[in-house]
Amino acid sequence: MKKILSLLLTAAMLLSCLPAAFAASAVSESVVEQVIRSTGIMVGDTSGNMNLDKTVTRAEYAKMLVAASSYKDKVAGTSNVSPFKDVPYTHWAAGYIKTAVQQGWLTGYLDGSYKPNQTVTLEEAATGCLKLLGYTTEDFSGSYPYGQLALYQSLGLDAGVTASQGTTMTRRNMMYLFYNLLNADTKDGQVYAQTLGYTLNSNGEIDYLSMVSDTMEGPFVVEGSLSDLVASENKTVYRNGYASTADAVQKYDVIYYNDSTIWAYANAVSGTYQSASPSTSSPTSVTVAGNTYEIETSEAAYALSALGGLNIGDVVTLLLGRDGKVAYALPAEDYAASVAGVVTAVGTGTYYNAVGNAYTVRTITVTATDGVSYVYPCSKTTIEEGDFVAIGFGSSETDVSILKSSSLTGTVSGRTIGSRTMADDIRILDVNDSTAVRVYYSRLNGAVLENGDVRYYAVNDAGEITDLILRDFTGDLYEYGIITSAKNDSDGMNASGEYTYLVNGEEKTLTTSGSSLGASAGPARLTMENGQLTSVRSLNQIKDPDSITQLGVTKGDESWLFWDNCAVYLYDNSNYSLLSLNELRSNFDAYYINCYYDKDTDEGGRIRVVIARPK
């Protein structure tokens, strides 16, 4: 999952492409659910389960209507009077029922009863929502419920709702109904959500990110247990962006929450505290381990200031929140982030001690499994570029050690490697010499890891793989292009070469003296060092595939996947020009197509280049 904020961002992007009266079916059910959760119109049970297949009672519907109205923060469940003979003041929904009936959204029965446990039909639910939008009986043409249902449909309130006239509303149907209600126009022409205080974006649609942020409390740091900060009952929990549980939240996690959701982040950075900006008297950002981080809370600002306990030159840990900003800081000896990665550079750096005296030390740059590069002091001259290292942290120094090798083999299927399970937020690094790139577990799906493919892995207390370092497995560390011309000269000791090549449609040239690349024209894997082409390897060819999709191609019984950065070229009149994959798919029969890949999919390979020629 994606995490809730990513889901809501996706919703916002989708909605920007649609007219005001869009259909709820245009976005995923998970987005609809998160929006309704975030407003508090519907919440889960004590385990956070929304139970979407259950039917809705009249008592429950009354509460939903109140939560979707301007009374959402003004009404309690209990009441000081009994609104109906079958709804005593002690009933859990007495206050909601009383308000809903007084406002005319719902009605009781002629015998003085309300029937709180009776299920709600589509026409009852639709009528209640229409009244929230400001419509009255005079606005409905024809007899009940035909006029109400006609208006309900014309306003788009029916999108995603599967119930029909006379049938009972499930919680899923109710969820879609209220989602549509929020986006519908009132009788006066306003977007309904705006009347509740939710902001709109430039397109006149609900700004869901703002809506979530406005209801969110935090950040807070878990120092004991989650329950010390917030009750988790009836709340959905996400940790590092993935669906989780309250039990998975750990000490020093940074959390945010609202009435329906808890977001937890386990993202810590440890290293030498190098500088503060604009000053240590009132820092708004700090530099630690070579990177600069904005400060989010006054507690963090105090801890990292001249008045706090952390000084320039100390080895510290920053606890980062949802935006990568510092929520809290503490000495690394109290809590330190684990770091494993590859040394990508060796150099020197200037540091300052607590009294401001400068000193110069040898440093290493380490690309860690999270894909971020960090700079650490390292006096050990035996640690060199290309070494795999683990970083440890003490009160006043950083310890660098060679990372112990570990072997792991097996087929990658979903979130498993052989018999091992990957953690939801697993960090994977693919390394070639001293170059590294972060990859995600989905990139490895279907691949077979053999001896030598894995350099290192670590597991958590549950035995799940949390960190994984691969040895040049994916091939994604290289560039891929087309050698359009190649001249290799070898005359004794006077070898040389002249090459022209394309990378992502950009033409480049290379002349070598004293050596040649031995390259020939055609699609190829290009090894670059400091921006210079140093070696070329030709690619395998799939000629005239049987079919092509957004994911890859098939021919006979075999299939291959596209690389995310796969370049598609149109070759016409001896010229290459870039072509979109969608255009190629749309006009598949109009081209002769050749696809070029580095190795088979189960070995981590992908189609890197596609060349299409007009028929």
Residue pairs with C-beta under 8 A, 6 or more apart in sequence:
1 7
1 30
1 238
1 241
1 242
1 243
2 10
2 241
2 242
3 238
3 240
3 241
3 242
3 263
4 34
4 38
4 212
4 236
4 238
4 261
4 263
5 209
5 212
5 263
5 322
6 241
7 28
7 30
7 31
7 34
8 31
8 34
8 35
8 38
8 208
8 209
8 212
9 209
10 27
10 28
10 31
11 27
11 31
11 35
11 208
12 201
12 205
12 207
12 208
12 209
14 26
14 27
15 22
15 26
15 27
15 203
15 205
15 206
16 201
16 203
16 205
18 26
20 183
20 185
20 191
20 204
20 205
21 155
21 156
21 183
21 184
21 185
22 156
22 159
22 183
23 156
23 159
23 160
24 32
24 159
24 160
24 176
24 179
24 180
24 183
25 159
25 160
29 160
29 172
32 160
32 175
32 176
32 179
33 50
33 52
33 175
34 261
35 179
35 182
35 208
35 211
36 42
36 175
36 178
36 179
37 43
37 44
37 50
37 236
37 260
37 261
38 208
38 211
38 212
38 215
38 258
38 260
38 261
39 67
39 68
39 178
39 182
39 211
39 215
40 67
40 72
40 215
40 259
40 260
41 64
41 67
41 68
41 178
42 50
42 64
42 67
42 171
42 174
42 175
42 178
43 50
43 234
43 235
43 259
43 260
44 50
44 51
44 234
44 235
44 236
44 260
45 51
45 234
46 233
46 234
48 234
48 235
48 236
48 237
50 171
50 175
51 171
52 170
52 171
52 172
52 175
53 170
53 171
53 172
54 170
54 171
55 119
55 120
55 168
55 169
55 170
55 171
56 64
56 119
56 120
56 125
56 168
56 169
56 170
56 171
56 174
57 116
57 117
57 118
57 119
57 120
58 97
58 106
58 114
58 115
58 116
58 117
58 118
58 119
58 120
58 124
59 87
59 91
59 92
59 93
59 96
59 97
59 116
59 117
60 93
60 120
61 106
61 120
61 124
61 125
61 128
61 169
61 174
62 93
62 96
62 97
62 99
62 100
62 101
62 105
62 106
62 116
63 77
63 93
63 96
64 174
64 178
65 96
65 100
65 105
65 106
65 128
65 129
65 132
66 72
66 75
66 96
66 99
66 100
68 129
68 132
68 178
68 181
68 182
68 196
69 103
69 105
69 132
69 196
70 195
70 196
71 99
71 103
72 196
75 95
75 96
75 99
76 95
77 92
77 93
77 94
77 95
77 96
78 89
78 90
78 92
78 94
78 95
79 89
79 91
79 94
79 95
79 98
80 89
81 89
81 98
82 88
82 89
82 91
82 94
83 89
83 94
83 97
83 98
83 101
83 114
84 97
84 108
84 112
84 113
84 114
84 116
85 112
85 113
86 113
86 114
86 115
86 116
87 93
87 94
87 97
87 114
87 116
88 94
91 97
91 116
93 116
97 106
97 114
97 116
100 106
100 128
101 107
101 108
101 114
103 131
104 131
105 128
105 131
105 132
106 124
106 128
108 114
109 115
119 168
119 169
120 168
120 169
120 174
121 163
121 165
121 166
121 167
121 168
121 169
122 149
122 161
122 163
122 164
122 165
122 166
122 167
122 169
122 173
123 144
123 145
123 148
123 149
123 165
123 166
124 169
125 163
125 169
125 173
125 174
125 177
126 145
126 148
126 149
126 152
126 157
126 177
127 145
127 148
129 152
129 157
129 177
129 178
129 181
130 139
130 140
130 148
130 151
130 152
130 155
130 157
132 181
132 192
133 155
133 181
133 184
133 185
133 186
133 187
133 192
134 186
134 187
134 188
135 151
135 187
139 151
139 187
140 147
140 148
140 150
140 151
141 147
141 150
142 150
145 165
149 165
152 158
155 180
155 184
155 185
156 180
156 183
156 184
157 177
157 180
157 181
157 184
158 180
159 176
159 180
160 176
160 179
160 180
161 173
161 176
161 177
161 180
162 172
162 173
163 169
163 170
163 173
169 177
181 192
182 192
182 193
182 196
182 198
182 206
183 191
183 192
183 193
183 205
183 206
184 191
184 192
185 191
185 192
186 192
186 195
191 200
191 204
191 205
191 206
193 200
193 206
193 211
194 200
194 206
198 206
198 207
198 210
198 211
198 214
199 206
199 207
199 210
199 211
199 214
200 206
200 207
201 207
212 258
215 258
215 259
216 256
216 257
216 258
216 263
217 230
217 256
217 257
217 258
218 254
218 255
218 256
218 257
218 263
218 321
219 254
219 255
219 256
219 296
219 297
219 321
219 322
219 327
220 229
220 230
220 254
220 255
220 256
220 327
221 252
221 253
221 254
221 255
221 319
221 327
221 328
222 228
222 229
222 249
222 250
222 251
222 252
222 253
222 254
222 255
222 264
223 251
223 252
224 251
226 232
226 246
226 249
226 253
226 255
226 262
226 264
227 246
229 255
229 257
230 255
230 257
230 262
232 246
232 262
234 260
235 246
235 257
235 259
235 260
235 261
235 262
236 243
236 260
236 261
236 262
237 243
237 244
237 245
237 246
237 248
237 249
237 261
237 262
237 264
238 244
238 261
238 262
238 263
238 264
239 248
239 249
239 253
239 264
239 265
239 266
239 424
239 425
240 264
240 265
240 266
240 267
240 424
240 425
241 425
242 424
242 425
244 264
244 424
246 262
248 264
249 255
249 262
249 264
250 266
251 335
252 266
252 268
252 319
252 335
253 264
253 265
253 266
254 264
254 265
254 266
254 267
254 319
254 320
254 321
254 322
254 327
254 328
255 262
255 263
255 264
255 265
256 262
256 263
256 321
256 322
257 263
263 322
265 320
265 321
265 322
266 425
267 319
267 320
267 321
267 324
268 317
268 318
268 319
268 320
268 335
268 336
268 337
269 288
269 289
269 291
269 293
269 317
269 318
269 320
269 337
269 374
270 288
270 289
270 315
270 316
270 317
270 318
270 332
270 336
270 337
270 339
270 391
270 393
271 288
271 289
271 290
271 315
271 316
271 332
271 374
271 375
271 376
271 393
271 398
272 288
272 289
272 313
272 314
272 315
272 316
272 351
272 376
272 377
272 398
273 286
273 287
273 288
273 304
273 310
273 311
273 312
273 313
273 314
273 315
273 316
274 286
274 287
274 288
274 290
274 312
274 351
274 352
275 286
275 287
275 312
275 352
276 283
276 285
276 286
276 287
276 304
276 305
276 312
277 283
277 284
277 285
277 286
277 287
277 292
278 284
280 304
280 305
280 306
280 311
280 312
281 305
281 306
282 301
282 305
283 295
283 301
283 304
283 305
284 294
284 295
284 301
285 292
285 293
285 294
285 295
286 292
286 293
286 295
286 304
286 318
286 326
286 329
287 293
288 316
288 318
289 374
289 375
289 376
290 349
290 365
290 373
290 374
290 375
290 376
291 372
291 374
291 375
293 318
293 320
293 324
293 325
293 326
294 324
294 325
294 326
295 301
295 304
295 325
295 326
296 321
296 323
296 325
296 326
296 327
297 326
297 327
297 328
299 327
299 328
300 318
300 319
300 326
300 327
300 328
300 329
302 308
303 309
303 310
303 328
303 329
303 330
304 310
304 316
304 326
304 329
308 329
309 331
310 316
310 329
310 330
310 331
311 354
312 352
312 353
312 354
312 356
313 351
313 352
313 353
313 354
313 396
314 331
314 332
314 354
314 395
314 396
315 331
315 332
315 333
315 393
315 394
315 395
315 396
315 397
315 398
316 329
316 330
316 331
316 332
317 329
317 330
317 331
317 332
317 334
317 335
317 336
317 337
317 393
318 326
318 328
318 329
319 326
319 327
319 328
319 329
319 330
320 326
320 327
321 327
331 395
332 393
332 394
332 395
333 393
333 394
333 395
336 392
336 393
338 390
338 458
338 467
339 366
339 368
339 374
339 390
339 391
340 368
340 369
340 388
340 389
340 390
340 391
340 403
340 456
340 458
340 467
340 469
341 366
341 367
341 368
341 369
341 388
341 389
341 429
341 436
341 469
342 366
342 367
342 386
342 387
342 388
342 389
342 429
342 431
342 434
342 436
342 469
343 364
343 365
343 366
343 383
343 384
343 385
343 386
343 387
343 388
343 389
343 434
344 365
344 366
344 367
344 373
344 385
344 434
344 435
344 436
345 364
345 365
345 385
345 434
346 362
346 363
346 364
346 365
346 383
346 384
346 385
347 362
347 363
347 364
347 365
348 360
348 361
348 362
348 363
349 360
349 361
349 363
349 375
349 377
350 358
350 359
350 360
351 358
351 359
351 360
351 361
351 377
352 358
352 359
353 359
361 377
361 378
361 379
362 377
362 378
362 379
362 381
363 375
363 376
363 377
363 378
364 375
364 376
364 378
364 383
364 389
364 400
365 373
365 374
365 375
366 373
366 374
366 375
366 376
366 389
366 391
367 373
367 429
367 431
367 436
368 374
368 427
368 429
369 427
369 428
369 429
369 438
369 467
369 468
369 469
370 427
370 438
371 427
371 429
371 436
371 437
371 438
374 391
376 391
376 398
376 400
377 397
377 398
378 398
378 400
380 400
383 389
383 400
383 402
385 434
386 433
386 434
387 402
388 402
388 403
388 405
388 431
388 455
388 456
388 469
389 400
389 401
389 402
389 403
390 400
390 401
390 402
390 403
390 404
391 398
391 399
391 400
392 398
392 399
392 400
392 401
393 399
403 455
403 456
403 469
404 456
405 455
405 456
406 454
406 455
406 456
406 457
407 451
407 454
408 417
408 418
408 420
408 449
408 454
408 457
408 465
408 468
409 418
409 449
409 450
409 451
409 453
409 454
410 416
410 417
410 418
410 419
410 420
410 448
410 449
411 417
411 418
411 446
411 447
411 448
411 449
411 602
412 441
412 444
412 445
412 446
412 447
412 448
412 449
413 445
413 446
414 445
415 421
415 422
415 424
415 426
415 441
416 422
417 444
417 449
417 465
418 449
420 459
420 463
420 464
420 465
421 463
421 464
421 465
422 441
422 464
422 465
422 468
423 460
423 462
423 464
423 465
423 466
425 466
426 441
426 464
426 465
426 466
426 467
426 468
427 438
427 466
427 467
427 468
428 438
428 439
428 440
428 441
428 443
428 444
428 467
428 468
428 469
428 470
429 436
429 437
429 438
429 439
429 467
429 468
429 469
429 470
430 436
430 437
430 438
430 439
430 469
430 470
430 472
430 473
430 474
430 476
430 477
431 455
431 469
431 470
431 471
431 472
431 477
432 471
432 472
432 477
432 478
435 477
436 477
437 474
437 476
437 477
439 470
439 474
439 476
443 474
443 476
444 473
444 474
444 604
446 601
446 602
447 473
447 601
447 602
447 603
447 604
448 602
448 603
449 470
449 473
452 471
453 470
453 471
453 473
454 468
454 469
454 470
454 471
455 469
455 470
455 471
456 467
456 468
456 469
457 465
457 467
457 468
457 469
458 465
458 466
458 467
459 465
459 466
460 466
473 604
474 604
474 606
475 525
475 598
475 599
475 604
475 605
475 606
475 608
476 563
476 606
478 525
478 526
478 527
478 528
478 598
479 503
479 525
479 526
479 527
479 528
480 503
480 523
480 524
480 525
480 526
480 539
480 563
480 565
480 567
480 598
480 608
480 609
481 501
481 502
481 503
481 504
481 523
481 524
481 526
481 567
481 609
482 501
482 502
482 522
482 523
482 524
482 569
482 576
482 609
482 611
483 499
483 500
483 501
483 519
483 520
483 521
483 522
483 523
483 524
483 536
484 500
484 501
484 502
484 507
484 521
484 576
485 498
485 499
485 500
485 521
486 497
486 498
486 499
486 500
486 517
486 519
486 520
486 521
487 497
487 498
487 499
488 495
488 497
488 516
488 517
488 518
488 519
489 495
489 496
489 497
489 516
490 516
494 514
495 512
495 514
495 515
495 516
496 511
496 512
496 513
496 514
496 515
496 516
497 510
497 511
497 512
497 515
497 516
497 517
497 518
497 519
498 509
498 510
498 511
498 512
499 509
499 510
499 511
499 512
499 517
499 519
499 533
499 536
500 507
500 508
500 509
501 507
501 508
501 509
501 510
501 524
501 526
501 533
502 508
502 569
502 576
503 526
503 567
504 565
504 567
504 578
505 567
505 569
505 576
505 577
505 578
508 533
510 517
510 532
510 533
517 533
517 534
517 535
517 536
518 536
519 536
520 538
522 538
522 539
523 538
523 539
523 541
523 596
523 608
523 609
523 611
524 536
524 537
524 538
524 539
525 536
525 537
525 538
525 539
525 598
525 608
526 533
526 535
526 536
527 533
527 534
527 535
527 536
527 537
528 534
537 598
539 596
539 597
539 598
539 608
539 609
540 596
540 597
540 598
540 599
541 594
541 595
541 596
542 553
542 555
542 560
542 594
542 595
542 596
542 597
542 607
543 594
544 555
544 592
544 593
544 594
545 553
545 554
545 555
545 593
545 595
546 553
546 554
546 555
546 556
547 553
547 554
547 588
548 584
548 585
548 588
548 593
549 585
550 562
550 581
550 582
550 585
551 561
551 562
552 559
552 560
552 561
552 562
552 607
553 559
553 560
553 562
553 595
553 607
554 560
559 601
560 595
560 597
560 600
560 601
560 605
560 606
560 607
561 601
561 606
561 607
562 581
562 606
562 607
563 606
563 607
563 608
566 581
566 606
566 607
566 608
566 609
566 610
567 578
567 608
567 609
567 610
568 578
568 579
568 580
568 581
568 584
568 610
568 611
568 612
569 576
569 577
569 578
569 579
569 609
569 610
569 611
569 612
570 576
570 577
570 578
570 579
570 591
570 612
570 613
570 614
571 611
571 612
571 613
572 613
572 614
576 611
579 612
581 610
584 591
584 593
584 610
584 612
589 615
590 614
590 615
591 612
591 613
591 614
591 615
592 612
592 613
592 614
592 615
593 610
593 611
593 612
593 613
594 610
594 611
594 612
595 607
595 609
595 610
596 607
596 608
596 609
596 610
596 611
597 605
597 606
597 607
597 608
598 605
598 606
598 608
599 605
